[in-house]
Amino acid sequence: GEDVEQSLFLSVREGDSSVINCTYTDSSSTYLYWYKQEPGAGLQLLTYIFSNMDMKQDQRLTVLLNKKDKHLSLRIADTQTGDSAIYFCAERTEDKLVFGAGTILRVKS
Amino acid sequence: DTEVTQTPKHLVMGMTNKKSLKCEQHMGHRAMYWYKQKAKKPPELMFVYSYEKLSINESVPSRFSPECPNSSLLNLHLHALQPEDSALYLCASSQPDRDNEKLFFGSGTQLSVL
């Protein structure tokens, strides 16, 4: 079945690293995604990872994938106040994207 | 141009009104989507158009009627909506690719049904 789970809330201090976690259920997913949504805005694709990769780094963002445990994480280095938003992970399954419930990231200055 | 443009940004309508939401992209994407998002919830897929043909309808009530006049435009016609239909309606587009579906979202239309 389709079920993508995320922790609901994360609070970090400015300059620290943030780690947002996600678990998914469809082992046949080929790509997994991280989207960011700021208040009153649409979703912005941050990064994605192919299922045969363990890690992908893109500037301050690092994605780790543990396919055996179906666990995906997003690490944001040197977190800034502008990173405050809701972060959704998503998996591609049965011809559509399934989103997790979203993690609210709050960055304290 | 990497934008998906949605109009209007906000819409208030009564339950007897007829209105339309519009979406436009000029990235040459041939797949376009409508999502509905309630507050503090993830987006839920409503419709998918691929090459201007409706390919997915997620059992959406008939009071929502999608239309894809051409490869750049996507409309959502609304009629006899209910207050529980109040939500953020997001349009998205992508290049149809079975394996890697990178969606680009518009900013959404915030709809309130009175």
Interface residues (C-beta under 8 A of the other chain):
Chain A: T30 Y31 Y33 Y35 G40 A41 G42 L43 Q44 L45 Y48 F50 F88 R92 D95 K96 L97 F99 G100 A101 G102
Chain B: V4 Q6 K40 K41 P42 P43 L45 V48 I56 L90 A92 R98 D99 N100 E101 K102 L103 F104 F105 G106 S107 G108 Q110
